[in-house]
């Protein structure tokens, strides 16, 4: 087999790379540059570190990413959602040793818990990646070799402050000295994460990160929403403008055995973040023979604490490998309790499995998305969950639907298409506010949902439902129904019921990404055909067309609307 020496500068021995391997790298790069299908939409979750059990922050990330995916589906996109667990690194190696377990068994135990949370969260159709999967090993090795062949990796001595918990190096300007609350000793900590650091000097492979500073700045400035929200965008630009140092991307095997060996040099282990970031390509079948199906990601959901890795290191690595860049990095805020950071030592952590069991999956999904923060931290409290449950879901949504769907009022769905058509041309002044509110609602909500500001969009939906509830109270259909012989009263009754149920229908369509099960049941009660539940059908009056032809196909739910949100224990 023909071989040549790869240029890994400073290596103690040459790295052998086959000509066949090089050609495969080049063909993969060409294939990756091909445009993906414009109807495809790829959402990624960060892969979770398996050193502990899932918490409420993980749950929020899962629900947020699933909401984004489902919203894209409502707009006719073919979607992909990737998730998984990050299982390599010194922190895992040390945690497994402390637990007296083999690393893989230790990782599997926690990976299974995170997989269970994905299922309990009703996050569907997930490509679940573990960094210990054989296919991921191959992807990481291929990615590394591509960087080598393109001249972006060299070998050199690296010294710096290293945080084991973050698996990251920090510069002098990124650390501070303060007193350890437990021991009373003065120690150095990373300012960004608050984790303790230690001084490390070792010979490592390094990535020429510094060469990509200007390209990264240009990328972010040319794409104003590529890092969102703005506070994170400005944070990233600040880091870039202050200068970038080359990045250490390996650890000596003598210190870190639990990880993927550097191809051609088994004395070194690939840096855990390089290993982890490649998962987003692995999930779409990297390395590609004929081009990606979904890559690059359209939205990468991450916590604000890991934005540096995703908005600086990741795009720089992709540039170096000749691969397309993510369309958007959504760095959401964290959760607090009583405005304090959650921690086991404070006893204020929240078990996501417990709250799902207590409130039901759709109500707690609604709370998390409504109250969760994108730019600012969300504050969790059981009292606030109950308020949202009773005020919004029961009081505004279910109550409106239940009143209007009662057999006593006799809503005539078959007349609603004609009523909707008439309301477009001429509207009674008693209905004007609600008609205009509902007509404007989809565009207002879409503007927020497009930015992943789902909490704001939900606020608009429930503001509209409040207008609808006032409308039905003002127009008193329970009085109109008593005038059986008065044709004008009976006609007015159906108009009033149309407006109320149109508000429910429009709201339910737009609530599907957040509360897929409950919203679906509401639409079942309204006899809304499956093909009439996508986003365009949220337009005022559009959902009742051809009702008579599909009504027989919709099976009425067994539980009544009043049972959608049962009384909390």
C-alpha positions in Angstrom: 0.0 0.0 0.0 1.3 3.5 -0.9 2.0 5.7 2.1 3.4 9.1 2.8 4.4 11.0 5.9 1.7 13.3 7.2 2.9 16.7 8.5 2.2 16.6 12.2 4.9 19.0 13.2 7.0 18.1 16.2 5.8 14.5 16.4 8.3 12.1 17.9 7.6 9.8 15.0 6.0 10.3 11.5 2.3 9.7 11.2 1.6 7.3 8.4 -1.5 8.1 6.3 -2.4 6.1 3.3 -3.0 7.7 -0.1 -6.4 6.0 -0.1 -7.2 7.7 3.2 -6.2 11.1 1.9 -8.3 10.7 -1.2 -11.2 9.8 1.0 -10.7 12.9 3.1 -10.7 15.1 0.0 -13.8 13.5 -1.5 -15.6 13.8 1.8 -14.8 17.5 2.0 -16.1 18.1 -1.6 -19.2 16.1 -0.7 -19.8 18.1 2.4 -19.8 21.4 0.6 -22.8 20.3 -1.5 -26.0 22.2 -0.5 -28.4 20.2 1.6 -32.0 19.9 0.8 -33.7 23.3 1.7 -36.7 21.4 3.1 -34.5 19.6 5.7 -34.1 21.1 9.2 -31.5 19.8 11.7 -31.7 20.6 15.4 -29.1 19.5 17.9 -29.0 19.2 21.6 -25.6 19.4 23.4 -24.6 15.9 24.4 -24.8 15.6 28.2 -21.9 14.8 30.4 -22.5 11.5 32.2 -20.9 12.4 35.6 -24.2 12.9 37.3 -28.0 12.3 37.0 -30.2 14.6 34.8 -31.5 17.8 36.3 -34.1 20.5 35.4 -31.6 22.3 33.1 -31.2 19.2 31.0 -34.9 18.8 30.8 -35.3 22.4 29.6 -32.7 21.9 26.9 -34.5 18.7 25.7 -37.9 20.4 25.7 -36.6 23.5 24.0 -34.9 21.6 21.2 -37.9 19.3 20.7 -40.2 22.4 20.5 -38.0 23.9 17.8 -38.1 20.7 15.8 -41.8 20.3 16.1 -42.3 23.9 15.0 -40.2 23.3 11.9 -42.4 20.2 11.2 -45.5 22.4 11.3 -44.0 24.4 8.5 -43.5 21.4 6.3 -39.8 20.7 7.0 -38.2 17.2 7.2 -36.6 17.3 10.5 -33.8 15.6 12.4 -33.0 16.0 16.2 -29.8 14.7 17.6 -29.0 14.1 21.3 -26.8 11.9 23.3 -24.1 11.7 26.0 -20.5 12.9 26.2 -18.6 10.0 27.8 -14.9 10.6 27.6 -12.5 12.8 29.5 -10.6 13.1 32.8 -13.6 13.9 34.8 -15.4 10.7 33.8 -12.2 8.7 34.3 -11.9 10.0 37.8 -15.6 9.6 38.6 -15.5 6.0 37.5 -12.5 5.3 39.6 -14.1 6.9 42.6 -17.2 4.7 42.0 -15.1 1.6 41.6 -16.5 0.9 38.1 -15.1 0.4 34.7 -15.6 3.6 32.7 -17.9 2.1 30.1 -20.2 0.6 32.7 -20.2 3.8 34.6 -21.1 5.8 31.4 -23.8 3.3 30.4 -25.6 3.7 33.7 -25.9 7.5 33.3 -26.4 7.5 29.6 -29.5 5.3 30.1 -30.9 7.9 32.6 -30.5 10.6 30.0 -32.1 8.5 27.3 -35.0 7.8 29.7 -35.4 11.6 30.2 -35.6 12.1 26.4 -38.5 9.6 26.3 -40.2 11.0 29.4 -40.0 14.5 27.9 -41.8 13.3 24.7 -38.9 14.3 22.6 -39.5 12.0 19.6 -37.5 10.6 16.6 -34.1 11.4 18.2 -30.8 10.2 16.8 -29.1 9.3 20.1 -25.3 9.4 20.0 -22.9 8.1 22.6 -19.3 9.2 22.2 -18.3 5.6 23.1 -20.1 4.3 19.9 -17.8 2.7 17.4 -19.3 4.8 14.5 -18.3 8.0 16.5 -14.8 6.7 17.0 -14.5 6.4 13.2 -16.0 9.9 12.7 -13.6 11.5 15.2 -10.5 9.8 13.7 -11.6 10.9 10.2 -12.1 14.5 11.4 -8.7 14.5 13.1 -6.9 13.2 10.0 -8.7 15.8 7.9 -7.3 18.6 10.1 -3.8 17.0 9.9 -3.9 16.8 6.1 -5.1 20.4 5.8 -2.2 21.6 8.0 -4.1 22.8 11.1 -2.5 20.5 13.8 1.0 20.7 15.2 2.7 19.4 18.3 4.1 21.7 21.0 4.4 22.3 24.7 1.3 23.7 26.4 1.1 25.3 29.8 -2.0 26.8 31.4 -4.7 26.7 34.0 -6.9 23.6 33.5 -10.3 23.0 35.0 -11.1 19.3 35.2 -14.8 19.9 35.7 -15.0 22.0 32.5 -12.4 20.0 30.6 -11.0 23.3 29.5 -7.9 25.5 29.7 -8.1 29.1 30.9 -5.7 32.1 30.5 -4.5 34.3 33.3 -7.2 36.9 32.4 -9.9 34.2 32.7 -9.1 33.1 36.3 -9.4 34.7 39.8 -8.1 33.9 43.2 -10.5 33.5 46.1 -11.1 31.6 49.3 -12.5 28.1 49.1 -15.7 28.1 51.2 -15.2 24.5 52.4 -11.5 24.6 53.3 -10.8 28.2 53.9 -7.8 28.0 51.6 -7.1 30.5 48.8 -7.4 28.8 45.3 -7.7 29.9 41.7 -11.0 29.5 39.9 -12.2 30.0 36.3 -14.2 33.2 36.3 -16.6 31.9 33.6 -17.6 28.7 35.3 -16.5 29.1 38.9 -14.7 25.8 38.8 -11.2 25.3 40.4 -8.2 25.2 38.1 -4.8 23.7 38.4 -1.5 24.6 36.5 -0.7 22.0 33.9 2.4 21.8 31.6 2.6 19.1 29.0 3.4 18.3 25.4 0.2 18.3 23.4 -1.1 18.4 19.9 -2.4 21.9 19.2 -5.0 23.3 16.8 -4.2 26.6 14.9 -7.2 28.4 16.4 -5.5 31.8 16.3 -5.6 31.7 12.5 -9.4 31.7 12.4 -10.1 34.8 14.5 -10.8 37.2 11.6 -12.9 34.6 9.8 -15.0 34.0 12.9 -15.6 37.7 13.5 -16.6 38.1 9.8 -18.9 35.2 10.0 -20.7 36.5 13.1 -20.9 40.1 11.9 -22.2 39.0 8.5 -24.9 36.8 10.2 -26.4 38.9 13.0 -28.6 36.1 14.4 -26.1 33.2 14.0 -25.3 33.5 17.8 -28.4 34.2 19.8 -29.4 36.0 22.0 -27.5 39.3 21.4 -25.9 39.2 24.8 -24.1 35.9 23.9 -23.2 37.3 20.4 -21.6 40.3 22.0 -19.8 38.0 24.5 -18.4 35.9 21.7 -17.3 38.9 19.7 -15.6 40.2 22.8 -13.6 37.0 23.2 -12.6 37.1 19.5 -11.5 40.7 19.4 -9.4 40.2 22.5 -7.4 37.6 20.6 -7.3 33.8 20.3 -4.5 31.4 21.3 -3.9 28.1 19.6 -6.0 25.4 21.3 -4.5 22.3 23.0 -6.5 19.4 21.5 -4.9 16.3 23.1 -3.8 15.1 26.5 -0.9 12.7 27.3 -2.2 9.1 27.4 -0.4 8.7 30.7 -2.8 11.2 32.3 -5.9 10.5 30.3 -6.6 6.9 29.2 -10.4 7.2 28.8 -10.8 8.8 25.4 -10.1 8.3 21.7 -6.4 7.8 20.9 -4.8 10.3 18.5 -4.6 8.5 15.1 -1.0 7.4 14.6 0.2 8.4 18.1 -1.3 6.2 20.9 0.7 8.1 23.5 -1.9 10.9 23.2 -5.7 11.1 23.7 -7.9 13.5 21.7 -9.2 16.4 23.7 -12.7 15.6 24.9 -14.3 18.7 23.4 -13.0 18.0 19.9 -14.3 14.4 20.4 -17.7 15.7 21.6 -18.3 18.4 19.0 -17.9 16.0 16.2 -21.0 14.2 17.4 -23.2 16.7 15.4 -21.7 15.4 12.2 -21.6 11.7 13.4 -25.4 11.9 13.9 -25.8 12.7 10.2 -23.6 9.9 9.0 -20.2 11.6 8.8 -17.8 10.9 7.0 -20.0 11.2 4.0 -19.5 9.5 0.7 -22.0 11.6 -1.3 -22.8 14.5 1.0 -24.8 15.1 4.2 -28.6 14.8 4.5 -29.2 17.3 7.2 -25.8 18.8 8.1 -25.0 21.6 8.9 -27.4 22.1 11.9 -30.0 24.8 11.4 -30.3 25.3 15.2 -27.8 24.2 17.8 -29.3 24.4 21.3 -26.7 24.9 24.0 -26.5 26.3 27.6 -24.9 29.7 28.0 -22.0 28.1 29.9 -20.8 26.2 26.8 -21.2 28.9 24.2 -17.4 29.4 23.8 -17.0 25.8 22.7 -19.9 26.0 20.2 -19.5 29.6 18.9 -15.7 29.7 18.8 -14.0 26.3 18.8 -16.7 24.4 16.8 -17.0 26.8 13.8 -13.2 27.2 13.7 -12.8 23.4 13.5 -15.4 23.2 10.8 -13.7 26.0 8.8 -10.4 24.1 9.2 -12.0 20.8 8.0 -13.7 22.5 5.0 -17.2 21.8 6.4 -20.2 24.1 6.4 -21.0 26.1 9.5 -24.1 25.9 11.7 -26.9 28.3 10.7 -27.7 29.3 14.3 -26.4 28.7 17.8 -29.0 29.3 20.4 -27.4 29.7 23.8 -30.2 29.6 26.4 -30.0 30.8 30.0 -30.0 28.7 33.2 -32.5 27.9 35.9 -32.5 29.2 39.4 -34.7 28.7 42.5 -35.5 31.7 44.6 -33.1 33.6 42.3 -30.3 31.4 43.6 -28.2 28.9 41.6 -29.4 25.4 42.0 -27.0 23.0 43.7 -27.1 19.8 45.7 -25.3 21.5 48.6 -28.2 24.1 48.9 -30.8 21.4 48.5 -32.7 23.3 45.8 -32.3 20.9 42.9 -35.3 19.7 40.9 -35.8 16.2 39.7 -37.3 16.3 36.2 -38.8 12.9 36.5 -40.7 13.9 39.6 -42.2 17.1 38.1 -43.2 15.2 35.0 -45.0 12.7 37.2 -46.6 15.3 39.3 -47.9 17.7 36.7 -48.0 15.7 33.5 -45.6 16.1 30.6 -47.5 18.7 28.5 -48.3 21.1 31.4 -44.6 21.0 32.6 -43.4 21.4 29.1 -45.6 24.5 28.8 -44.2 25.9 32.1 -40.6 25.3 31.1 -41.0 27.0 27.7 -43.2 29.8 29.0 -41.0 30.7 32.0 -37.6 29.5 30.8 -35.0 32.1 29.9 -33.2 32.6 26.6 -31.3 35.8 27.6 -32.1 35.8 31.3 -32.2 32.9 33.8 -35.6 31.4 34.5 -36.7 30.9 38.1 -38.3 27.6 39.1 -41.0 27.3 41.8 -43.7 24.8 42.3 -46.1 27.6 43.1 -45.5 29.2 39.7 -46.0 25.9 38.0 -49.4 25.6 39.7 -50.3 29.2 38.7 -49.5 28.5 35.1 -51.5 25.3 35.2 -54.6 26.8 36.8 -54.6 30.3 35.2 -53.5 29.5 31.7 -54.2 25.9 30.9 -57.4 25.4 32.9 -58.7 28.9 33.3 -58.0 30.3 29.8 -57.7 27.4 27.4 -59.7 24.4 28.7 -62.4 26.5 30.3 -63.1 28.3 27.0 -63.2 25.1 25.0 -65.3 23.3 27.6 -68.0 26.0 27.7 -68.3 26.3 24.0 -68.3 22.5 23.3 -71.1 21.8 25.7 -74.0 19.9 24.2 -76.4 22.5 25.7 -75.1 25.2 23.4 -75.1 23.1 20.3 -72.1 24.4 18.3 -72.9 23.8 14.6 -69.4 23.1 13.1 -71.0 22.7 9.7 -71.9 26.3 9.6 -68.5 27.7 10.6 -66.9 27.7 7.1 -69.6 30.1 5.9 -69.5 32.2 9.0 -65.7 32.5 8.7 -66.1 33.6 5.1 -68.6 36.3 6.0 -66.4 37.6 8.9 -63.6 38.4 6.4 -65.8 40.9 4.6 -68.1 42.3 7.3 -67.9 42.0 11.0 -70.2 43.0 13.8 -68.6 45.7 16.1 -69.1 43.3 19.0 -66.7 40.9 17.4 -64.2 43.3 15.9 -61.6 43.3 18.6 -61.5 39.5 18.7 -61.5 39.1 14.9 -58.6 41.5 14.6 -56.7 39.8 17.5 -57.1 36.4 15.9 -56.2 37.6 12.4 -53.0 39.2 13.6 -52.0 36.4 16.0 -50.2 33.9 13.8 -47.8 36.4 12.4 -47.1 37.9 15.8 -46.4 34.4 17.3 -44.3 33.4 14.3 -42.0 36.4 14.7 -41.2 35.2 18.2 -41.1 31.4 17.4 -38.7 32.0 14.5 -36.3 33.5 17.0 -36.9 30.6 19.4 -38.5 33.1 21.8 -41.3 30.7 22.5 -42.1 32.2 25.9 -43.0 35.5 24.3 -45.0 33.7 21.6 -47.0 31.8 24.2 -47.7 35.1 25.9 -49.4 36.4 22.8 -51.4 33.2 22.4 -52.8 33.4 26.0 -53.4 37.1 25.7 -55.6 36.3 22.7 -57.4 33.6 24.7 -58.1 36.2 27.4 -59.8 38.4 24.7 -61.8 35.3 23.6 -62.9 34.6 27.1 -64.0 38.2 27.6 -65.9 38.0 24.3 -67.9 35.0 25.2 -68.7 36.4 28.7 -69.9 39.7 27.1 -72.0 37.9 24.4 -73.6 35.3 26.8 -74.3 32.4 24.4 -76.1 30.6 27.3 -78.8 33.3 27.1 -78.9 33.2 23.3 -79.5 29.4 23.2 -82.7 29.9 25.2 -84.4 31.8 22.4 -85.1 28.7 20.3 -87.7 30.4 18.2 -85.7 33.5 17.4 -83.7 33.0 14.2 -81.6 36.0 14.8 -80.6 34.8 18.3 -79.8 31.4 17.0 -77.7 32.9 14.1 -75.9 35.1 16.6 -75.3 32.1 18.9 -73.4 30.3 16.2 -71.3 33.4 15.4 -70.3 33.8 19.1 -69.5 30.0 19.3 -67.5 30.3 16.1 -65.3 33.0 17.4 -64.6 31.2 20.7 -63.8 27.9 19.0 -61.8 29.6 16.3 -59.7 31.1 19.1 -59.2 27.6 20.5 -58.4 26.1 17.1 -55.8 28.7 16.2 -54.3 28.5 19.7 -54.2 24.7 19.6 -52.4 24.6 16.2 -49.7 27.0 17.5 -49.4 25.1 20.8 -48.6 21.8 19.2 -44.8 22.2 19.3 -45.0 22.9 23.1 -47.9 20.6 24.1 -48.2 18.1 21.3 -50.6 15.7 23.1 -53.0 18.1 24.7 -53.1 20.4 21.6 -53.8 17.4 19.5 -56.7 16.3 21.7 -58.2 19.8 21.5 -58.0 19.7 17.7 -59.7 16.2 17.8 -62.5 17.7 19.8 -62.9 20.4 17.1 -62.9 17.7 14.4 -59.9 19.3 12.8 -58.5 17.0 10.1 -54.9 15.9 10.5 -53.9 17.7 7.2 -55.4 20.9 8.6 -53.1 21.2 11.6 -50.0 22.7 10.0 -48.9 26.3 10.6 -50.6 27.9 7.5 -54.0 26.6 8.8 -53.6 28.9 11.9 -54.8 31.7 9.7 -58.1 33.1 10.8 -61.1 31.2 9.3 -59.0 28.6 7.3 -59.5 25.6 9.4 -63.2 24.9 8.7 -63.0 24.5 5.0 -64.4 21.3 3.6 -65.4 20.3 7.2 -68.2 18.1 6.1 -65.9 15.9 3.9 -63.6 15.0 6.8 -65.8 15.1 9.9 -66.5 11.4 9.8 -62.8 10.6 9.8 -62.0 12.2 13.1 -62.6 10.0 16.1 -63.9 12.0 19.1 -61.6 11.7 22.1 -62.9 9.6 25.0 -62.1 12.2 27.6 -64.0 15.5 27.7 -62.3 18.8 27.3 -62.8 19.5 31.0 -60.6 16.4 31.7 -57.7 17.6 29.6 -56.1 19.2 32.7 -57.4 17.4 35.8 -57.3 18.9 39.2 -53.8 18.7 40.8 -53.3 16.6 43.8 
